[in-house]
Amino acid sequence: MGSETVIAPHDRNPGQPSDAYFGPAHPARAGVANLIIDPKTPEWMSQMLRQTTGAITDYYAQAFERPLPYRPLVMVSVSDFDSPGLSMKGGAVGQQVVYRVGGPALLRDSPQAQALFKELIAHELAHVWQNNVRRGGIGGDEPWVHEGGAEAIALAGLLRTGLISLADAEAYSTKLIRECEALKGAVDTYRGTYACGFKRFTDKKTDIFRLWKAMMDASEAKGEVYSGSMIEAITKSAQGSRAPEVTGSSQADRRQRTKHHRRSATFATRSGTMTASGPIANAAAALIERRSALR
């Protein structure tokens, strides 16, 4: 094959195969991932891909307490710059992620394009960790579980690493929740799998990484795919194992503390400490419960 680069997959789960890469490009390292970047990719996008992939993969490995046994291959392909607008698409299969981008708007480094690309990167890499099991994993009957879960994981990861601001996190959370409300909570539509799946996870008011770690452990132990019933079983088990509240507090006091907890949450990021309140309080605040951050 001469000087051609060959990257063979290291499939961990036979039910989620990946493809081998054959081509002239040499991979660049970003966090725990290998990147193959189309030479036509704008410089701002290449830099953001390296920065976001590195920070997010390092954080996911820490937060899930489940390092990847391989280096995921992340590839970016530019379709064209002639079609109007901005196009960003991504997909994760097994240990690989592919982004296909295009449109003249990519040539300009804008806050809108940055926000879209960061969220896409964090979302697709969340799928890589969802696939990081020897058996079981992602199923096809309830796509809201892995798509809504990836949205919640992505928002928490971006916020905790300081890759997005609190204001951006609030805006994104509010957008998804309002979109779900417009869909009347239905998860049987394309957008419902994302928006309403996200809302179902945030309504659990539990740490998203702790929940998904338990789901991965259960899936691998039993060979079951992720499902709504698995989520319910895990959350009920966690609630049943919580220590009883210290006696001596009145019911009114407990209600007041609960009310305050749902309205705000303080957490750490690499850039400092923030307090979330308002629309994000019952959504993203639940994602930040562990207050863990990369430093």
Buried (B, 14 or more C-beta within 10 A) or exposed (E): EEEEEEBEBBBBBEBBEBBEBEEEBEBBEBBBBBBBBBEBBBEBBBEBBBBBBBBBBBBBBBBBEBBBEBBBBBBBBBBEBEEEEBBBEBEBBBBBBBBBBBBEBBEEEEEEBBBBBBBBBBBBBBBBBBBBBBBBBBBEEBBBBBBBBBBBBBBBBBBBBBBBBBEBBBBBBBEBBEBBEEBEEBBEEEBBBBBBBBBBBBEBBBBBBBBBBBBBBBBBEEEBBBBBEBBEBBBEEBEEEEEEEEEEEEEEEEEEEEEEBEEEBEBBBEEEEBEBEEBBBBBBBBBBBBEBBBE
